[in-house]
Amino acid sequence: MLNLEEFRTRFQHFKKVDYGTYPYCFGEFWKWKLKTEDRNGHILSTFHLEKTFAKLSQTLKIWQWHRPCKFSELAPRLRNALKGISESYDQIRRFSLLEFDRVPDAPLELIWHELGSVKEYEKNPGGYYPAMATTKPLMFLWGQTLAFDSVVRGFMPKFGFSGLTDNNWSYETWRKVMLEFQDALRQRPDAVELFKKVSLNEYETDSIVPYGQFIDLYYWVQSKGA
């Protein structure tokens, strides 16, 4: 799944792109999240919600998460979704990708519906939403899911599933893919060790490692020829 030398090269390339939008970039958001949650509560608590929304909004806008809509049209819905997933986020935030099979299903599915319906304007029983629009905010908040944009969906393993390059995914599709990535990562202790070292070097901790984001950038940067 991963060539670790390639990951090292691609991570450095991603840093240049990411910090080109400083301070509204994944690196700075993640550092702030770690410091905030280490000291008092979590980033979607009532106390931190507005600051989280402001930081996340600026970053998502730069990454054009809102296309083809105007960001201003989605902003109130995004804020309401972040408020709506606060308790569920608190229930899953301590689980890493390596423990995905232990993440409680109910809060995870609630998060999928709340974030997924921001751009769809309504929830649907099957949970079919644009994959990237749903997972990109969660990648910033939690770090354990890939953002699954069209580039990543094109380069990532397909695990024998059909339809993974489609724009819309169901909750069950996302969950099955995440379990596959969990299993693949569990089989690569060398990758886990490298990710921990990178996290310690970049973010001063390896107690919370953004495994999903690291894997996401590996496939995303591939398209840039790095």
Summary of the structure (lengths in Angstrom):
residues: 226
radius of gyration: 16.3
end to end distance: 17.1
largest distance: 43.9
contacts: 688
relative contact order: 0.15
helix: 66%
strand: 2%
